[in-house]
Amino acid sequence: MNTTVPITNDTVEYEFGGGVVAGYYDVDIGHDWPSTSPNPDNQRKGHHVATYDATPIILDFFNQHSLS
């Protein structure tokens, strides 16, 4: 089953295969690293910080899915 979950006003999470695969879409950040703190991506002219932080989401994924 596929689901769509609003994360913030600007961001949606799309889950596929019962949550096995997830994608995040933010309408405002383009192809930048999603961060609520300044970083080299969002400090360029015309870019800005995101409304969510991708780092904890990715770390949680790796904590749940070990390679061994």
Helices and strands as residue ranges (DSSP letters): E 3-6, E 11-16, E 21-26, H 54-64
